[in-house]
């Protein structure tokens, strides 16, 4: 097993998570932290999983992000029929990942299967996935199928990696080792058993009832906190005289708040209480404000670090690029109609 220091060294400058690290991840089943124990996963509680993701994002931004999104995709194990989920996750290397976009169609066949075609973008961890998840419009005889309200029907599928063409087209300045690529599917027949609806569950657990908005907010937020913590660590190495205790304290306080949210949500759900829209908005607004504040603080620190911090092979530069690439995720990104 590699130490956090050894993992960080292996990830520095990497264009993909090394296989040696993936072997350790699979051994510890870290991609299956949200998979129920009945299927062979770790079945962690929300606060336990958040702490784990924070710790790995502190080691390396790309690694933490890949673990977060792939383990998040494995959450769909709860949406699959139990016999399918148990079969798939009997393998410790089973890892879902894919795209939340609607990038193609699923043509209904006479035998009850579906013929999938389309192109999807931003599938994090693509080189390491065993299965890809995707959303597609349902069609029959080439025509969209509609629900009772006249809206196009959308359904999600999970398909094997050997049925997918990966398109390695990630060109962003950071998160280079996340393996965030596009993928294409051409005339792949999928059974109905490998389809799912993201808010319909075959398990009965507190995690099933957590609103997706909260789950996404908190799992992504700990990544920003982890990368911010790593940034401070590297910044001090370049400018030891900088007093960044205030920033460290902000990160620590934020983590305490995140765990408080996690405990509160699980506590309410255990008592069969409904998570109100007000509570969801409170968590989302807190998270959005925090990420915006962290971003401003990191920029203010970065411009004090000098030319060493601009070296493309420096650790602080990699963390800087990873952090600001990750902030372009739509979850917390805000749009302004003015420039400062």
Phi and psi in degrees as a GROMACS rama.xvg file:
@    title "Ramachandran Plot"
@    xaxis  label "Phi"
@    yaxis  label "Psi"
@TYPE xy
-85.9925  146.552  UNK-2
-78.6657  162.074  UNK-3
-54.1389  -37.722  UNK-4
-64.5118  -43.636  UNK-5
-65.7762  -38.6293  UNK-6
-63.8403  -43.9248  UNK-7
-60.6944  -42.0326  UNK-8
-62.4407  -40.3192  UNK-9
-70.4721  -29.6332  UNK-10
-83.3083  -19.4341  UNK-11
-63.3451  120.495  UNK-12
76.248  3.65699  UNK-13
-72.7426  145.885  UNK-14
-98.8684  -2.83244  UNK-15
-162.161  149.183  UNK-16
-64.0795  121.82  UNK-17
-58.2424  147.387  UNK-18
-61.2387  -32.7959  UNK-19
-61.95  -36.9574  UNK-20
-73.882  -38.9704  UNK-21
-61.7307  -35.5292  UNK-22
-61.1898  -42.9716  UNK-23
-65.115  -41.2585  UNK-24
-61.2669  -44.5442  UNK-25
-66.472  -40.0964  UNK-26
-59.9758  -40.1056  UNK-27
-87.8715  -1.1393  UNK-28
54.3897  39.0293  UNK-29
-70.1974  -20.3259  UNK-30
-81.5612  -4.49708  UNK-31
-119.609  34.0212  UNK-32
-66.5187  -28.0458  UNK-33
-99.9852  -1.99345  UNK-34
-77.1611  130.049  UNK-35
-56.3242  148.598  UNK-36
-61.2998  -29.2511  UNK-37
-62.7519  -20.7053  UNK-38
-102.427  1.82336  UNK-39
101.549  -0.410523  UNK-40
-82.122  -177.577  UNK-41
-83.1465  -25.9416  UNK-42
56.0677  43.2599  UNK-43
-69.0313  152.304  UNK-44
-73.217  163.747  UNK-45
-58.4034  -48.0108  UNK-46
-67.0455  -32.9281  UNK-47
-67.3847  -43.5193  UNK-48
-65.8475  -39.2804  UNK-49
-63.8507  -41.3745  UNK-50
-64.2261  -40.7724  UNK-51
-62.8053  -45.3137  UNK-52
-65.4445  -37.3246  UNK-53
-61.081  -46.0965  UNK-54
-60.5613  -41.2433  UNK-55
-74.2484  -32.6529  UNK-56
-71.0227  -25.3183  UNK-57
-66.4904  -35.0497  UNK-58
-68.5005  -49.4828  UNK-59
-160.114  134.169  UNK-60
-63.1586  -45.5239  UNK-61
-62.184  -41.3509  UNK-62
-66.7917  -46.1048  UNK-63
-62.0429  -39.6922  UNK-64
-67.3841  -43.3696  UNK-65
-62.4906  -44.29  UNK-66
-62.089  -40.8069  UNK-67
-65.2124  -49.1286  UNK-68
-73.5469  -35.7242  UNK-69
-74.3742  -40.9559  UNK-70
-66.3536  -33.0239  UNK-71
-64.7533  -38.6712  UNK-72
-67.1354  -35.148  UNK-73
-66.7774  -15.081  UNK-74
-56.2481  -27.7571  UNK-75
-65.6101  -7.35486  UNK-76
-55.5384  -29.428  UNK-77
-74.0868  -19.4267  UNK-78
-93.8043  -10.9627  UNK-79
-87.3294  155.973  UNK-80
-60.2701  137.428  UNK-81
-51.1123  -39.7686  UNK-82
-67.094  -34.1607  UNK-83
-70.9767  -46.0168  UNK-84
-62.7627  -43.0811  UNK-85
-64.0526  -39.4253  UNK-86
-65.1426  -46.5181  UNK-87
-67.7171  -44.1026  UNK-88
-91.0104  9.69486  UNK-89
-68.5088  -18.0232  UNK-90
-95.0934  123.608  UNK-91
-65.577  -16.9793  UNK-92
-93.7083  0.158308  UNK-93
-63.3335  125.997  UNK-94
-144.5  120.005  UNK-95
-88.2353  158.556  UNK-96
-177.219  157.937  UNK-97
173.013  -144.227  UNK-98
-130.944  142.416  UNK-99
-85.6987  -7.80069  UNK-100
-77.4019  161.123  UNK-101
-97.5433  99.9968  UNK-102
-113.35  6.39528  UNK-103
-168.341  -165.354  UNK-104
-126.251  155.647  UNK-105
-125.378  101.761  UNK-106
-82.9487  120.079  UNK-107
-70.3824  131.081  UNK-108
-102.63  162.915  UNK-109
-63.5233  -27.3328  UNK-110
-89.031  9.19671  UNK-111
88.5811  -2.65102  UNK-112
-88.2946  179.533  UNK-113
-130.926  141.476  UNK-114
-103.035  115.5  UNK-115
-97.3403  133.696  UNK-116
-142.609  140.157  UNK-117
157.737  179.672  UNK-118
-131.815  128.913  UNK-119
-125.751  147.56  UNK-120
-114.282  161.114  UNK-121
61.0123  53.2978  UNK-122
-93.2407  97.8836  UNK-123
-66.8227  138.667  UNK-124
78.8643  16.047  UNK-125
-48.1698  -43.2436  UNK-126
-64.9289  -18.6364  UNK-127
-108.706  1.34585  UNK-128
-79.1966  142.336  UNK-129
-92.4769  -25.8704  UNK-130
-143.865  146.87  UNK-131
-108.891  138.332  UNK-132
-105.143  147.006  UNK-133
-154.081  157.396  UNK-134
-111.673  135.508  UNK-135
-140.137  151.117  UNK-136
-78.5857  133.247  UNK-137
-79.6088  132.774  UNK-138
-132.661  158.976  UNK-139
-143.359  125.155  UNK-140
56.1597  33.3948  UNK-141
82.3166  -1.5341  UNK-142
-107.49  140.293  UNK-143
-62.5811  138.931  UNK-144
-89.7948  138.257  UNK-145
-116.11  152.653  UNK-146
-87.3288  -173.745  UNK-147
-63.9645  -22.5625  UNK-148
-92.7021  0.678616  UNK-149
87.6356  9.38254  UNK-150
-89.5423  149.462  UNK-151
-65.236  136.27  UNK-152
-77.9059  131.591  UNK-153
-119.856  135.998  UNK-154
-138.095  152.51  UNK-155
-102.873  148.103  UNK-156
-133.898  156.138  UNK-157
-123.178  126.291  UNK-158
-130.931  154.393  UNK-159
-68.0733  150.111  UNK-160
-60.7873  -28.8406  UNK-161
-75.5732  -1.13624  UNK-162
-103.013  8.42661  UNK-163
-124.981  143.406  UNK-164
-103.483  115.135  UNK-165
-82.6389  135.669  UNK-166
-115.205  100.641  UNK-167
-75.7585  85.4546  UNK-168
-123.208  26.6152  UNK-169
-78.725  119.001  UNK-170
-124.396  12.0663  UNK-171
-73.928  164.095  UNK-172
-71.3467  -24.8587  UNK-173
-132.639  -173.19  UNK-174
52.806  37.3565  UNK-175
-70.3895  -22.0836  UNK-176
-98.8453  8.42843  UNK-177
-74.8472  -17.8711  UNK-178
64.0856  41.5768  UNK-179
-88.3974  96.6868  UNK-180
-122.476  167.457  UNK-181
-85.8453  163.702  UNK-182
-147.098  150.9  UNK-183
-123.65  143.99  UNK-184
-127.659  129.36  UNK-185
-127.94  114.708  UNK-186
51.0949  50.7298  UNK-187
-100.697  124.598  UNK-188
-88.9399  128.259  UNK-189
-127.904  137.337  UNK-190
-77.5315  159.239  UNK-191
-63.1692  -27.6936  UNK-192
-62.2538  -20.4906  UNK-193
-103.273  23.8328  UNK-194
-109.443  160.736  UNK-195
-157.705  161.73  UNK-196
-117.811  124.84  UNK-197
-64.028  -21.407  UNK-198
-110.13  17.98  UNK-199
-115.847  125.074  UNK-200
-117.099  148.338  UNK-201
-106.264  2.87235  UNK-202
-112.179  168.156  UNK-203
-131.988  89.9072  UNK-204
-144.957  157.82  UNK-205
-58.356  -40.3052  UNK-206
-60.8271  -30.3242  UNK-207
-60.4242  -29.3714  UNK-208
-92.4575  -4.68972  UNK-209
-71.4375  123.676  UNK-210
-55.0427  136.782  UNK-211
-57.4768  -35.4136  UNK-212
-58.4397  -43.0315  UNK-213
-68.9513  -43.7175  UNK-214
-57.9153  -45.9869  UNK-215
-65.8332  -45.0651  UNK-216
-58.2154  -49.925  UNK-217
-74.1591  -38.6366  UNK-218
-68.5547  -35.6471  UNK-219
-74.7384  -38.5353  UNK-220
-59.4938  -40.1286  UNK-221
-66.0589  -24.1102  UNK-222
-67.6837  -43.5236  UNK-223
-63.559  -39.7111  UNK-224
-65.578  -41.145  UNK-225
-64.0126  -45.0343  UNK-226
-66.3788  -37.0169  UNK-227
-63.4737  -40.7896  UNK-228
-63.3453  -42.6068  UNK-229
-63.6965  -39.5364  UNK-230
-60.4156  -44.6752  UNK-231
-60.6303  -43.0687  UNK-232
-57.996  -44.3149  UNK-233
-75.1093  -33.7209  UNK-234
-63.7381  -40.5612  UNK-235
-64.5339  -31.8  UNK-236
-64.6762  -31.4735  UNK-237
-86.1272  -40.6568  UNK-238
-128.169  80.6681  UNK-239
-59.977  -21.9719  UNK-240
-78.6017  -14.805  UNK-241
-66.544  133.229  UNK-242
-93.8113  100.492  UNK-243
-110.507  19.4452  UNK-244
-60.5706  -34.9499  UNK-245
-63.0021  -36.8427  UNK-246
-74.0718  -40.1634  UNK-247
-58.5556  -41.7951  UNK-248
-64.6052  -38.9574  UNK-249
-61.9864  -42.3137  UNK-250
-66.1196  -44.0618  UNK-251
-61.8518  -44.6557  UNK-252
-63.9207  -37.5089  UNK-253
-65.9918  -39.7696  UNK-254
-63.8728  -40.9412  UNK-255
-58.2814  -42.685  UNK-256
-64.5737  -40.7126  UNK-257
-61.5831  -44.0913  UNK-258
-66.8514  -35.7584  UNK-259
-61.6199  -43.918  UNK-260
-59.7307  -45.7272  UNK-261
-61.1901  -45.4464  UNK-262
-64.653  -39.6303  UNK-263
-64.3294  -45.2231  UNK-264
-63.3006  -47.8254  UNK-265
-65.1738  -36.0093  UNK-266
-62.9368  -43.9911  UNK-267
-63.5009  -43.1061  UNK-268
-69.0769  -33.5687  UNK-269
-64.7429  -29.4338  UNK-270
-91.459  11.3526  UNK-271
62.0369  27.0655  UNK-272
-83.1236  148.894  UNK-273
-83.4376  137.839  UNK-274
-83.2097  110.256  UNK-275
-70.8989  159.876  UNK-276
-61.7762  -32.5285  UNK-277
-63.3893  -41.32  UNK-278
-67.7684  -41.3077  UNK-279
-61.3004  -41.7248  UNK-280
-67.8744  -36.2683  UNK-281
-60.6414  -46.4871  UNK-282
-66.9003  -42.4709  UNK-283
-66.124  -43.28  UNK-284
-65.9824  -40.6544  UNK-285
-60.4747  -46.5194  UNK-286
-64.4448  -44.6225  UNK-287
-62.7653  -44.7394  UNK-288
-63.5492  -40.4668  UNK-289
-64.5144  -45.3293  UNK-290
-62.1561  -41.0508  UNK-291
-62.209  -41.9724  UNK-292
-67.6312  -43.1856  UNK-293
-58.6802  -41.2848  UNK-294
-62.0932  -45.3033  UNK-295
-63.229  -41.7022  UNK-296
-64.6334  -43.1069  UNK-297
-63.4979  -40.625  UNK-298
-62.4416  -43.9794  UNK-299
-62.8223  -36.8413  UNK-300
-72.2555  -42.7249  UNK-301
-59.7272  -40.9534  UNK-302
-71.7426  -5.11176  UNK-303
-99.0934  -1.2499  UNK-304
-89.4236  -15.6957  UNK-305
83.5774  -174.37  UNK-306
-65.2934  -27.2981  UNK-307
-58.4031  -33.9142  UNK-308
-74.1643  -11.1196  UNK-309
-94.9876  -5.4948  UNK-310
-64.0417  128.189  UNK-311
-68.6534  -12.9997  UNK-312
-102.226  8.5075  UNK-313
-86.2395  149.83  UNK-314
-65.3116  -40.8386  UNK-315
-66.576  -34.152  UNK-316
-66.1907  -40.5429  UNK-317
-63.8497  -43.6433  UNK-318
-64.0711  -42.0939  UNK-319
-57.94  -48.4625  UNK-320
-66.8213  -39.7722  UNK-321
-62.2913  -46.6644  UNK-322
-60.6106  -50.4393  UNK-323
-76.5249  -19.0537  UNK-324
-71.8587  -42.0919  UNK-325
-66.0482  -29.0041  UNK-326
-68.7129  -11.6841  UNK-327
-81.4716  -2.46187  UNK-328
-61.1183  139.787  UNK-329
-66.3576  -16.2137  UNK-330
-59.8741  -44.8466  UNK-331
-114.266  1.50988  UNK-332
-71.0819  130.252  UNK-333
-109.033  149.944  UNK-334
-109.579  132.811  UNK-335
-120.629  147.405  UNK-336
-102.201  22.7341  UNK-337
-148.335  163.879  UNK-338
-118.665  141.868  UNK-339
